[in-house]
Amino acid sequence: MRVVIQRVTSARLSIGGNEFSAIGKGFMILVGVENGDTESDAEWLAAKVTALRVFSDNEGVMNLDIKTVDGDIMAVSQFTLTASTRKGNRPSYIRAAGGDTAKPLYDFFCAKLESLTGKQVARGQFGADMQIELTNDGPVTIIIDSKLRE
């Protein structure tokens, strides 16, 4: 699994011009599920995300995690994170897990985030055409891949 985490002051997700979900200060996370990913990948990522110390303390040092700042999380499934651009200019999504695998792992990842933070995770709608507006705070953007375990 691969995630792109953006520290935000706010994020709003719309489907068909109607607001579907929104958050305040916290993380806007794009989630890509690849063939071969498991619940172990989702658990590891959820623990890593919730432990990231990327929020500023009183001295302006990024030293606080999402739980400490009582931040919100929005997680949106995005198969394009699995893109391969090795051949030509048209991305290949052959590594993307199909919906029958990806949706349960995305849901599991969101449930783990909720369990670890004690807060509901705002979500997108799996497979929908969504528009996301966000205010990136910093900007702080981090990419984590469960296969690399960095």
C-alpha positions, 0 to 999 in steps of 0.5 A: 500500500502506498499513501500520500499524507498532506498536513492540512488546515482543512479539506473538503471532498465533493461528489457531483458538486455536493459536499460529501465529507470535510475536515479541519486541521489534520491529515488528508491521505490518498490511499493506493492499494496494490496487488499483494497488499494485505491487512498487515500492510494496512495495520503498519501504515495506520500505525505509522501515520498516527505516530508521525510527528509533523505538527508543531509544538509550542516552540515551532518544532514538528514534534507532535502527532495527530492524536496529540493535536486532536487532528482530523483525518480524511482518507481517500482511495486513489488507484492512480498512486499505483501507476507505473510510468516506465514505458512511455507516457501513458501510466499503467495501473496494472499493479492496482488491486481490483475493487474486490481487494482494494475496497476491503483493505481501504476500509480496514485501513480507515478502521485502524486509523479510527481505532488508533485515534479514537476519531471518525475518519472522513472518507471518499466514496470508493470508485466515484469521481471526486473533487478535493479542495484542501489547504496544505499546511506548511506545505507538509507532504509525505509519501509512505510505501508499506513495501519499503517500511521506511 
